[in-house]
Amino acid sequence: MSNVPDPISTPNPGNPPIPTPTPPITEPEPDRLPDETPNPNPDENDAPPLSV
């Protein structure tokens, strides 16, 4: 038996215990670049509907 304390039962001051991993951020990942328009055809959306 050595006088060295068990690192599991006695955390080493030099090595703080590993914090529990934070869950992944639940943000909706954009399917496109933020500078891209979400509409596939912005020209058609900007133009007035033809079927009126």
N, C-alpha and C positions, 0 to 999 in steps of 0.2 A: 504493500500500500504506500503510495507516494503522497506527499503533502500537496501535490498539484490538484486544485479543485476541478471537478468535472465541468467542462465547458458547456455541457447541455444544461446542468442544473444551476451553474453559476455563470451567467453571461459575462463575457470579457468586456471591460470598459472600453478597450480599444476597438472592439468589434460589436457595435450595438446589434441587438436582435433584429433579424430581417422583418420588416413590417409586412402585414398581410397584403398581398397584391390587390390593388384596387380594381374593381370590375371595369370592363371596357366602357368607354363613354357611349351611351346609346344615342348618338346623333345620327340623323339620316344622312348617309353619305351621298353627295351629289353625283349623279350619273354623268355629269358634263362639267366643263370648266365654268367658274362663276361668271366669266365675261361672255359666255355663249348664251344665246337666247333659248329659253326652254321650249319654244315652239319650233317644230321642224321647218315650217314655212311661215316665217314672220311676215312676209309680203302678203300672203293670202289672209292672214289674221288681221293685218292692218287695213286691208281693203274691205269695203262694205260687202256683206254677203250678197251673192248674185241671185240666190234662190229666195226672193222676197215676194 
